Amino acid sequence: MKSRTLFAAAIAAIGITAGAAQAQQADIVDTAIGAGSFNTLVSAVQAAELVDALKGEGPFTVFAPTDEAFAALPAGTVDDLLKPENRDQLVAILTYHVVPAKVMSADIAGKTATAKTLSGGELAIDATSGVTVNDAKVVTADIEASNGVIHVVDAVILPPAN
């Protein structure tokens, strides 16, 4: 009986290890989908036709706003951004959340820095007391994906008006 229990535990451990390995192999888009708290972000990425880009080789660092962060925008903002005629504005906002490099929290701990985004803008990062990106707070850091890393932020980071 003891050997069956050990065998079952070994099989379970193998299953857990295999599941973890598969999770680590997911790209940024699939990782965001699997998290379940980025439904609005995923819809926006799809509407902006950025799925293939974010499934690309990378590496990318994505400062990912939660569904709650999108809900905090003024009423109707998300619906307007998801309209086909506003695609360019949506792309500009989404690519402002993406840095074309893999930056882990340990890389910037205790520092301030700027990071150039895919949109061409710059983010101000302050990791001296917690981590903020512009006015957004990183609430969960270092969610690794096969092509980069996701840092969860509590606000949608809007690029400066031109």
C-alpha positions as CSV (number, residue, x, y, z in Angstrom):
1,M,0.0,0.0,0.0
2,K,2.8,2.4,0.8
3,S,4.4,1.8,-2.6
4,R,1.1,2.7,-4.3
5,T,0.9,5.9,-2.3
6,L,4.5,6.8,-3.2
7,F,3.8,5.9,-6.9
8,A,0.7,8.1,-6.9
9,A,2.6,10.9,-5.3
10,A,5.4,10.5,-7.9
11,I,2.8,10.6,-10.8
12,A,1.2,13.7,-9.3
13,A,4.5,15.4,-9.0
14,I,5.3,14.6,-12.6
15,G,2.0,16.0,-13.6
16,I,2.5,19.2,-11.6
17,T,6.0,19.6,-13.0
18,A,4.8,19.0,-16.6
19,G,2.0,21.6,-16.0
20,A,4.5,24.1,-14.7
21,A,6.8,23.5,-17.7
22,Q,3.9,24.1,-20.1
23,A,2.9,27.3,-18.2
24,Q,6.4,28.6,-18.6
25,Q,6.3,28.0,-22.3
26,A,3.2,30.2,-22.8
27,D,3.9,33.5,-24.6
28,I,2.8,36.8,-23.3
29,V,-0.7,36.7,-24.9
30,D,-1.4,33.2,-23.7
31,T,-0.1,33.9,-20.3
32,A,-2.4,37.0,-20.1
33,I,-5.4,34.9,-21.3
34,G,-4.6,32.2,-18.8
35,A,-4.5,34.6,-15.9
36,G,-8.1,35.5,-16.2
37,S,-7.7,39.1,-14.9
38,F,-6.7,40.7,-18.3
39,N,-9.9,40.1,-20.3
40,T,-10.1,43.8,-21.3
41,L,-6.5,43.9,-22.2
42,V,-6.7,40.8,-24.3
43,S,-9.8,42.2,-26.1
44,A,-7.9,45.4,-26.8
45,V,-4.9,43.6,-28.1
46,Q,-7.1,41.6,-30.4
47,A,-9.0,44.8,-31.6
48,A,-5.6,46.5,-32.2
49,E,-4.4,43.5,-34.2
50,L,-1.3,43.2,-32.0
51,V,-1.7,39.5,-31.1
52,D,0.9,38.2,-33.6
53,A,3.3,40.9,-32.5
54,L,3.0,40.0,-28.8
55,K,3.3,36.3,-29.7
56,G,6.6,37.1,-31.5
57,E,10.0,36.3,-30.4
58,G,10.5,39.3,-28.2
59,P,11.8,39.7,-25.6
60,F,9.1,42.0,-24.3
61,T,8.2,43.5,-20.9
62,V,4.5,44.3,-20.7
63,F,3.1,46.5,-18.0
64,A,-0.4,44.9,-18.0
65,P,-3.4,46.8,-16.6
66,T,-6.0,44.6,-15.0
67,D,-9.7,44.6,-15.9
68,E,-10.2,46.8,-12.8
69,A,-7.6,49.3,-14.2
70,F,-9.5,49.5,-17.4
71,A,-12.8,49.8,-15.5
72,A,-11.4,52.9,-13.7
73,L,-11.2,54.8,-16.9
74,P,-14.0,57.3,-17.6
75,A,-17.2,55.6,-18.7
76,G,-17.3,54.7,-22.4
77,T,-13.5,55.1,-22.9
78,V,-12.8,51.4,-23.5
79,D,-15.8,51.0,-25.8
80,D,-14.7,54.0,-27.8
81,L,-11.1,52.7,-28.1
82,L,-12.3,49.3,-29.3
83,K,-14.1,50.9,-32.3
84,P,-12.3,50.2,-35.6
85,E,-12.0,53.9,-36.3
86,N,-10.0,54.4,-33.1
87,R,-7.5,51.6,-33.8
88,D,-4.5,53.9,-34.2
89,Q,-5.2,55.5,-30.8
90,L,-5.7,52.0,-29.2
91,V,-2.4,50.8,-30.8
92,A,-0.6,53.8,-29.4
93,I,-1.9,53.2,-25.9
94,L,-1.2,49.5,-25.9
95,T,2.3,49.8,-27.3
96,Y,3.1,52.4,-24.7
97,H,2.7,49.5,-22.2
98,V,5.4,47.4,-23.9
99,V,9.2,47.7,-23.7
100,P,11.1,45.7,-26.3
101,A,13.4,44.0,-23.7
102,K,13.0,41.7,-20.8
103,V,13.3,43.7,-17.6
104,M,12.9,41.8,-14.3
105,S,12.2,43.5,-11.0
106,A,15.7,42.6,-9.7
107,D,17.2,44.4,-12.7
108,I,15.8,47.8,-11.5
109,A,15.4,47.3,-7.7
110,G,16.4,50.4,-5.9
111,K,16.8,52.5,-9.1
112,T,15.0,55.0,-11.2
113,A,15.1,54.7,-15.0
114,T,13.4,55.5,-18.2
115,A,12.4,52.8,-20.7
116,K,11.7,53.3,-24.4
117,T,8.4,51.7,-25.4
118,L,7.2,50.1,-28.6
119,S,5.2,53.2,-29.3
120,G,8.4,55.3,-29.2
121,G,7.5,57.0,-26.0
122,E,9.3,56.7,-22.7
123,L,8.1,55.4,-19.4
124,A,9.4,56.7,-16.1
125,I,10.2,53.8,-13.7
126,D,10.8,54.3,-10.0
127,A,11.8,51.2,-8.1
128,T,13.1,52.9,-5.0
129,S,10.1,52.2,-2.9
130,G,7.9,49.6,-4.5
131,V,7.7,50.1,-8.3
132,T,5.8,52.7,-10.2
133,V,5.6,53.2,-13.9
134,N,4.5,56.7,-14.7
135,D,1.5,57.0,-12.3
136,A,0.7,53.2,-12.2
137,K,1.8,51.0,-9.4
138,V,3.2,47.5,-10.1
139,V,1.1,45.2,-8.0
140,T,2.5,41.9,-9.2
141,A,6.0,41.6,-10.8
142,D,7.9,39.0,-12.8
143,I,5.2,36.8,-14.4
144,E,7.5,35.1,-16.9
145,A,6.5,34.1,-20.4
146,S,8.4,32.4,-23.1
147,N,9.0,35.7,-24.9
148,G,9.3,38.1,-22.0
149,V,7.8,39.1,-18.7
150,I,4.5,40.7,-17.5
151,H,4.3,43.1,-14.6
152,V,0.7,43.8,-13.5
153,V,-0.2,47.4,-13.0
154,D,-3.1,49.0,-11.3
155,A,-3.8,51.7,-13.9
156,V,-3.9,52.1,-17.7
157,I,-0.7,54.1,-18.6
158,L,-1.7,56.8,-21.1
159,P,1.0,58.3,-23.4
160,P,1.5,62.0,-23.2
161,A,-0.7,64.1,-25.5
162,N,1.2,65.3,-28.6
